[in-house]
Amino acid sequence: MTLCPICRAFPRFALRVEAFKKQLDPTEGEKLFSAACWVIAALERTRPCSAHRRTLRRARCAATELAAFVQDGTLAGRG
């Protein structure tokens, strides 16, 4: 299975998002949201590898959660 550089690096980004969910630092949330948007844009513009669809889906979910945090300070799905 051949992965593009974006899909190969995405798990590290996902780990940063998970760590953010535990600490909830507002400045980190904005940075991660911006990075998630860049990842989505890059995935939509590059030639798909075997993991592109899954990575794009995960990036969109992360961006949605981060957008909710940036807008009102709470993560979607957290009580």
Secondary structure as UniProt FT lines:
FT   HELIX           5..23
FT   HELIX           26..45
FT   TURN            50..51
FT   HELIX           52..72
FT   TURN            76..77
//
